[in-house]
Amino acid sequence: MSLILLVLLCVSWEAFLAPQRPGGSALMLKAVPLLAPLFGVLHERIRAFQWTSLLVLGYFCEGVVRAWSDSGRSQLLACIEIALSVILFASCLAYVQARRRAAE
C-alpha cells in the first residue's frame, strides 16, 4: 500500500499540489521508477521487495532535502514522502526477513 501511495504522492505533488512550475512540472516522472517493481511486489516476488528497498532510499533522500529546503505545502508533502518511504523500506525488509525465516 505504501508503494502505491508513494507513486500517487509523487505524481500529484508535481502535477497540482505544489509543483515546481505553475501548471505542473516534469518532476512527476520521478514516479516512473517506482512502477518498475510494482508488479513484482503485488505478486509477492522476493527479489522485487529487495530491489524496492534499495530504490526507495532515493525517495527518502529527496524528501529529506526538500523538507529541509522547501517551505509551506511542499515541505509538508516532503515530510509525507519521508514517512511513506520509511514505511515502505521497513515493510520490504520485514517481508524479506519473514520469507527467509519461513524458507528455513
C-alpha positions in Angstrom: 0.0 0.0 0.0 2.8 2.4 0.8 4.4 1.8 -2.6 1.1 2.8 -4.4 0.7 5.8 -2.1 4.2 6.9 -2.8 3.6 6.8 -6.5 0.4 8.8 -6.1 2.1 11.3 -3.9 4.9 11.8 -6.4 2.6 12.4 -9.3 0.1 14.6 -7.5 2.8 16.6 -5.8 4.4 17.7 -9.0 1.2 17.8 -11.1 -1.1 20.0 -9.0 -0.4 20.1 -5.2 2.8 22.0 -5.1 4.6 21.9 -8.5 8.0 23.5 -9.1 6.5 25.4 -12.0 2.9 26.7 -12.4 0.8 24.2 -14.3 2.9 21.2 -13.2 6.4 20.1 -13.8 8.2 17.2 -15.4 9.4 16.1 -12.0 6.2 14.0 -11.8 8.2 11.5 -13.9 10.1 10.7 -10.7 7.3 8.2 -10.0 8.2 6.1 -13.1 11.0 4.1 -11.4 8.5 3.1 -8.6 6.3 1.5 -11.2 9.0 -1.0 -12.2 8.9 -3.2 -9.1 5.1 -2.7 -8.6 4.1 -5.8 -10.5 6.6 -8.0 -8.6 5.6 -6.5 -5.2 1.9 -7.2 -5.9 2.8 -10.8 -6.9 5.0 -11.2 -3.8 8.3 -11.8 -5.5 11.1 -11.6 -3.0 13.5 -10.1 -5.5 11.1 -7.2 -6.2 11.0 -6.4 -2.5 14.8 -6.4 -2.3 15.1 -4.0 -5.2 12.3 -1.8 -3.9 14.1 -1.5 -0.5 17.1 -0.1 -2.4 15.1 2.1 -4.8 13.1 3.8 -2.0 16.2 5.2 -0.4 16.4 7.8 -3.2 12.9 9.0 -2.4 13.8 9.2 1.3 16.8 11.4 0.4 14.7 13.6 -1.8 12.1 14.0 0.9 14.8 15.0 3.5 16.4 17.6 1.1 13.0 19.1 0.2 11.8 19.1 3.8 14.9 21.0 4.7 15.0 23.5 1.8 11.3 24.0 0.8 8.6 25.7 2.7 4.8 25.6 3.0 2.9 22.9 1.3 5.9 21.4 -0.4 7.6 21.0 3.0 4.6 19.1 4.3 4.5 16.9 1.2 8.2 16.2 1.7 7.5 15.0 5.2 4.8 12.7 4.0 7.2 11.4 1.4 9.8 10.7 4.1 7.2 8.8 6.2 5.9 6.7 3.2 9.5 5.8 2.2 10.4 4.8 5.7 7.2 2.6 5.9 7.9 1.1 2.5 11.6 0.4 3.4 10.7 -1.2 6.7 7.9 -3.2 5.1 10.2 -4.6 2.4 12.8 -5.6 5.0 10.2 -7.3 7.2 8.7 -9.2 4.3 12.1 -10.4 3.0 13.1 -11.5 6.5 9.7 -13.3 7.1 10.1 -15.1 3.8 13.6 -16.2 4.6 12.6 -17.5 8.0 9.7 -19.4 6.5 12.0 -21.0 4.0 14.3 -22.3 6.7 
